């Protein structure tokens, strides 16, 4: 049964990770309804490391967009720098800048934010889903008829990257906010187009999710059973396969549509959570 549940977790992760609806909220609901038969310590690892499957799919799709090495018509310089693509190099500087707030939080501040616990976590998630959902609807109404100022990630400034990183920090502190939801809203408010905001959010996910997964793996060490390892692998592989379709779907959807539908879904989901876990 655990292996079947792992497939379900992988499907939910692969679908919700790439939509601004909080994959964490959906994973916790699924684990409440169909709990994995693993230790609490391992589940904390599973919930994060299963993202590796999703992020590997993203990396495969985005490889040409983010890989900074190779022959280029516009290299960073001469010598060894001639194999560094200038546009990709500066893209990674922006990604690093956007990651700085989350890195500082994880290393120095996370242990001081203890106001969320098992007793109130689902309440926080429900409220966050509703508030951010309402914010999506408000922002889309405000932007209706307006043309985006920035249409490519190349034109995102370093200050805008930092602001997007600060929005990501809010999602790290408050479960249910959604990392992609917070960063996309911040980007939209700065005049960045929907497709560019989504693309940069996905690119930002690569180091963030890899880093989070690596830290969890290091913390758990070798204190896992063979069954737990297989469960995790099944979840990761499933998330990988589903993400191959979902990343492309979301990117194509946002080219022609707004985020309003996600805002409505978040509000409905938040209400359901508050009613179920009151």
C-alpha positions as CSV (number, residue, x, y, z in Angstrom):
1,X,0.0,0.0,0.0
2,X,2.8,2.4,0.8
3,X,4.1,2.0,-2.8
4,X,0.7,2.8,-4.2
5,X,0.4,5.8,-1.9
6,X,3.9,6.9,-3.1
7,X,2.6,7.0,-6.7
8,X,-0.4,9.2,-5.5
9,X,2.0,11.5,-3.7
10,X,4.2,11.7,-6.8
11,X,1.2,12.6,-9.0
12,X,0.0,15.4,-6.6
13,X,3.6,16.7,-6.3
14,X,4.1,16.7,-10.1
15,X,0.8,18.5,-10.7
16,X,0.8,21.1,-7.9
17,X,4.5,22.0,-7.8
18,X,4.1,24.0,-11.0
19,X,0.9,25.8,-10.2
20,X,0.7,28.6,-7.7
21,X,-1.7,26.6,-5.4
22,X,0.8,25.4,-2.7
23,X,2.0,21.8,-3.2
24,X,2.8,21.7,0.5
25,X,-0.9,22.1,1.3
26,X,-2.0,19.4,-1.1
27,X,0.7,17.0,0.2
28,X,-0.4,17.5,3.8
29,X,-4.0,16.9,3.0
30,X,-3.2,13.7,1.1
31,X,-1.1,12.5,4.0
32,X,-4.0,13.2,6.4
33,X,-6.4,11.2,4.2
34,X,-4.0,8.5,3.1
35,X,-1.0,8.6,5.5
36,X,2.2,7.0,4.5
37,X,3.2,4.2,6.9
38,X,6.6,5.7,7.7
39,X,8.2,7.5,10.7
40,X,7.4,11.2,11.2
41,X,11.0,12.0,10.7
42,X,11.1,10.2,7.3
43,X,7.9,11.8,6.2
44,X,9.4,15.3,6.7
45,X,12.2,14.2,4.4
46,X,9.9,12.5,1.9
47,X,7.7,15.7,1.6
48,X,10.7,17.7,0.5
49,X,12.9,15.2,-1.3
50,X,10.1,14.0,-3.6
51,X,10.5,17.4,-5.2
52,X,13.8,16.1,-6.7
53,X,11.8,14.2,-9.3
54,X,9.8,17.3,-10.2
55,X,12.9,19.5,-10.4
56,X,14.8,17.0,-12.6
57,X,11.9,17.2,-15.1
58,X,12.1,21.0,-15.0
59,X,15.9,20.9,-15.5
60,X,15.5,18.6,-18.5
61,X,12.9,20.9,-20.1
62,X,14.8,24.1,-19.2
63,X,18.4,22.8,-19.9
64,X,19.0,25.1,-22.9
65,X,17.6,28.1,-21.0
66,X,19.8,27.7,-17.9
67,X,23.0,25.8,-18.9
68,X,25.7,28.5,-19.0
69,X,28.5,26.6,-20.8
70,X,29.1,25.9,-24.4
71,X,29.8,27.7,-27.7
72,X,28.1,31.0,-27.9
73,X,27.8,34.0,-30.3
74,X,28.0,36.2,-27.2
75,X,30.5,34.7,-24.8
76,X,31.4,36.2,-21.4
77,X,35.0,36.9,-22.5
78,X,38.2,35.3,-23.9
79,X,40.1,32.2,-22.9
80,X,38.1,30.0,-20.5
81,X,35.4,32.6,-20.4
82,X,34.7,32.0,-24.1
83,X,32.8,28.8,-23.1
84,X,30.5,30.8,-20.7
85,X,27.3,32.1,-22.3
86,X,27.0,35.8,-21.2
87,X,23.2,35.8,-21.0
88,X,23.0,32.6,-19.0
89,X,25.8,33.9,-16.7
90,X,23.9,37.0,-15.7
91,X,20.7,35.0,-15.4
92,X,22.4,32.9,-12.7
93,X,23.5,36.0,-10.9
94,X,19.9,37.1,-10.7
95,X,18.9,33.6,-9.5
96,X,21.5,33.7,-6.8
97,X,20.4,37.2,-5.7
98,X,16.8,36.0,-5.5
99,X,17.9,33.0,-3.4
100,X,19.9,35.1,-0.9
101,X,16.9,35.9,1.4
102,X,15.9,32.2,1.6
103,X,19.5,31.1,2.2
104,X,19.9,33.6,5.1
105,X,16.5,32.5,6.5
106,X,17.4,28.8,6.4
107,X,20.8,29.2,7.9
108,X,20.2,31.8,10.6
109,X,16.5,32.6,11.2
110,X,14.4,29.5,10.7
111,X,14.8,28.2,14.2
112,X,13.4,31.5,15.6
113,X,10.1,31.2,13.7
114,X,8.3,28.6,15.9
115,X,4.8,30.1,16.0
116,X,3.5,27.5,13.5
117,X,3.1,23.9,14.9
118,X,1.1,20.8,14.3
119,X,-1.9,22.2,16.1
120,X,-2.3,25.3,14.0
121,X,-0.5,24.5,10.7
122,X,-3.6,23.6,8.7
123,X,-5.3,26.8,9.9
124,X,-2.4,28.9,8.7
125,X,-2.4,27.0,5.4
126,X,-6.1,27.5,4.8
127,X,-5.9,31.2,5.6
128,X,-2.8,31.6,3.4
129,X,-4.5,29.9,0.5
130,X,-7.5,32.2,0.7
131,X,-5.5,35.4,1.2
132,X,-3.1,34.8,-1.7
133,X,-5.9,33.5,-3.9
134,X,-7.8,36.8,-3.3
135,X,-4.5,38.7,-4.0
136,X,-4.2,36.9,-7.4
137,X,-7.7,38.0,-8.3
138,X,-7.0,41.5,-7.2
139,X,-3.7,41.8,-9.1
140,X,-5.2,40.3,-12.3
141,X,-8.1,42.8,-12.1
142,X,-5.6,45.7,-11.6
143,X,-3.5,44.5,-14.5
144,X,-6.4,44.0,-16.9
145,X,-5.8,45.8,-20.2
146,X,-2.3,46.8,-19.2
147,X,0.8,45.8,-21.2
148,X,3.7,44.2,-19.4
149,X,6.9,46.3,-19.2
150,X,9.3,43.3,-19.1
151,X,8.8,40.5,-21.5
152,X,12.0,38.4,-21.0
153,X,14.0,37.2,-18.0
154,X,17.0,39.1,-19.6
155,X,15.4,42.4,-18.7
156,X,14.6,41.6,-15.1
157,X,16.9,43.8,-13.0
158,X,18.9,42.7,-10.0
159,X,16.7,44.7,-7.7
160,X,13.6,43.1,-9.1
161,X,15.3,39.7,-8.6
162,X,15.9,40.6,-4.9
163,X,12.3,41.6,-4.4
164,X,11.1,38.4,-6.0
165,X,13.5,36.6,-3.5
166,X,11.9,38.5,-0.6
167,X,8.5,37.3,-1.8
168,X,9.9,33.7,-1.8
169,X,11.0,34.2,1.8
170,X,7.4,34.9,2.8
171,X,6.4,31.6,1.3
172,X,9.2,29.9,3.3
173,X,7.9,31.3,6.6
174,X,4.2,30.8,6.0
175,X,3.0,27.4,4.7
176,X,0.3,27.6,2.2
177,X,1.5,30.9,0.6
178,X,3.1,28.9,-2.2
179,X,6.6,29.8,-3.4
180,X,5.6,30.2,-7.0
181,X,2.4,32.1,-5.9
182,X,4.4,34.7,-3.9
183,X,7.1,35.1,-6.6
184,X,4.7,35.4,-9.5
185,X,2.6,38.0,-7.7
186,X,5.7,40.1,-6.9
187,X,6.8,39.9,-10.5
188,X,3.4,40.8,-11.9
189,X,3.2,43.9,-9.6
190,X,6.6,45.0,-11.0
191,X,5.3,44.9,-14.6
192,X,6.8,41.5,-15.5
193,X,4.7,39.5,-18.0
194,X,2.9,36.4,-16.8
195,X,5.0,34.0,-19.0
196,X,8.3,35.7,-17.9
197,X,7.3,35.7,-14.2
198,X,6.4,32.0,-14.5
199,X,9.6,31.2,-16.3
200,X,11.8,33.0,-13.8
201,X,10.0,31.3,-10.9
202,X,10.6,27.9,-12.5
203,X,14.3,28.8,-13.0
204,X,14.5,30.0,-9.4
205,X,13.1,26.6,-8.2
206,X,16.2,24.7,-9.5
207,X,18.7,25.8,-6.8
208,X,16.0,26.2,-4.1
209,X,14.5,22.8,-4.4
210,X,17.8,21.0,-5.0
211,X,19.2,22.8,-1.9
212,X,16.2,22.0,0.3
213,X,16.3,18.3,-0.8
214,X,20.1,18.0,-0.2
215,X,19.7,19.5,3.3
216,X,17.0,17.0,4.2
217,X,19.0,14.1,2.9
218,X,22.0,15.2,5.0
219,X,19.9,15.6,8.1
220,X,18.3,12.1,7.8
221,X,21.6,10.4,7.1
222,X,21.4,6.6,6.9
223,X,18.5,6.3,9.4
224,X,16.1,5.0,6.8
225,X,14.8,1.5,5.9
226,X,15.0,-0.2,2.5
227,X,11.2,0.1,2.2
228,X,11.3,3.9,2.9
229,X,14.0,4.4,0.3
230,X,11.9,2.5,-2.3
231,X,8.8,4.6,-1.3
232,X,10.8,7.8,-1.9
233,X,12.2,6.6,-5.2
234,X,8.7,5.7,-6.5
235,X,7.4,9.1,-5.4
236,X,10.3,10.9,-7.2
237,X,10.0,8.9,-10.4
238,X,6.2,9.5,-10.5
239,X,6.7,13.3,-9.8
240,X,9.3,13.4,-12.6
241,X,7.0,11.8,-15.2
242,X,4.0,14.0,-14.3
243,X,6.1,17.1,-14.2
244,X,7.3,16.6,-17.7
245,X,3.7,17.2,-18.8
246,X,2.7,19.8,-16.2
247,X,5.6,22.3,-16.7
248,X,4.8,22.5,-20.4
249,X,1.1,22.7,-19.8
250,X,1.4,25.6,-17.3
251,X,3.8,27.6,-19.5
252,X,1.5,27.2,-22.5
253,X,-1.6,28.0,-20.4
254,X,-0.2,31.2,-19.0
255,X,0.7,32.5,-22.5
256,X,-3.0,32.9,-23.3
257,X,-4.7,33.1,-19.9
258,X,-4.5,34.9,-16.5
259,X,-3.9,33.5,-13.0
260,X,-7.4,34.3,-11.9
261,X,-8.5,30.6,-12.1
262,X,-5.7,29.7,-9.7
263,X,-6.9,32.5,-7.3
264,X,-10.4,31.1,-7.3
265,X,-9.2,27.5,-6.8
266,X,-7.0,28.7,-3.8
267,X,-9.9,30.4,-2.1
268,X,-12.2,27.3,-2.5
269,X,-9.3,25.0,-1.3
270,X,-8.7,27.2,1.7
271,X,-12.3,27.2,2.7
272,X,-12.4,23.4,2.4
273,X,-9.3,23.1,4.6
274,X,-10.6,25.4,7.3
275,X,-13.9,23.4,7.4
276,X,-12.1,20.0,7.5
277,X,-9.5,21.0,10.1
278,X,-11.4,23.3,12.3
